[in-house]
Amino acid sequence: AQRYLAESAPLPTPVVNTHYKQVAFPIAPPPLSPAPGSAELPSIGSAAHEQGRCRPCAFFHTKGCEIGPTCSFCHLCGV
């Protein structure tokens, strides 16, 4: 026995507004500080590096830090 799908109502035609030629959702402004994991801030603990108030990560330059960008120790020390 064959089964047939019931016919559905046709989809409505989309309305295109040609009057407004702008992005529907505003673009967020750039962040005020570098993102963790970036070259400027390789870890959260690196944020105090410029002020000399950071503590170096013992693992980053040896076997590698397993915590990564969320590490509370500095990944910039020793570079």
Contacts in CASP RR format, 6 or more apart in sequence:
PFRMAT RR
TARGET T0000
AUTHOR 0000-0000-0000
METHOD contacts of the structure
MODEL  1
AQRYLAESAPLPTPVVNTHYKQVAFPIAPPPLSPAPGSAELPSIGSAAHE
QGRCRPCAFFHTKGCEIGPTCSFCHLCGV
33 41 0 8 1.000
33 47 0 8 1.000
34 40 0 8 1.000
34 41 0 8 1.000
35 41 0 8 1.000
36 42 0 8 1.000
36 43 0 8 1.000
36 44 0 8 1.000
36 69 0 8 1.000
36 70 0 8 1.000
37 43 0 8 1.000
37 68 0 8 1.000
37 69 0 8 1.000
41 47 0 8 1.000
41 69 0 8 1.000
42 60 0 8 1.000
42 68 0 8 1.000
42 69 0 8 1.000
42 75 0 8 1.000
42 76 0 8 1.000
43 57 0 8 1.000
43 60 0 8 1.000
43 65 0 8 1.000
43 67 0 8 1.000
43 68 0 8 1.000
43 69 0 8 1.000
43 70 0 8 1.000
43 71 0 8 1.000
43 72 0 8 1.000
43 73 0 8 1.000
43 74 0 8 1.000
43 75 0 8 1.000
44 69 0 8 1.000
44 70 0 8 1.000
44 71 0 8 1.000
44 72 0 8 1.000
45 54 0 8 1.000
45 55 0 8 1.000
45 71 0 8 1.000
45 72 0 8 1.000
45 73 0 8 1.000
45 74 0 8 1.000
45 75 0 8 1.000
46 54 0 8 1.000
46 74 0 8 1.000
46 75 0 8 1.000
46 76 0 8 1.000
47 54 0 8 1.000
48 54 0 8 1.000
48 74 0 8 1.000
49 74 0 8 1.000
49 76 0 8 1.000
49 77 0 8 1.000
54 73 0 8 1.000
54 74 0 8 1.000
54 76 0 8 1.000
54 77 0 8 1.000
55 73 0 8 1.000
55 74 0 8 1.000
56 73 0 8 1.000
56 74 0 8 1.000
56 77 0 8 1.000
56 78 0 8 1.000
57 65 0 8 1.000
57 71 0 8 1.000
57 73 0 8 1.000
57 74 0 8 1.000
57 75 0 8 1.000
57 77 0 8 1.000
58 73 0 8 1.000
59 65 0 8 1.000
59 66 0 8 1.000
60 71 0 8 1.000
60 73 0 8 1.000
60 75 0 8 1.000
61 78 0 8 1.000
65 71 0 8 1.000
65 73 0 8 1.000
65 75 0 8 1.000
68 75 0 8 1.000
END
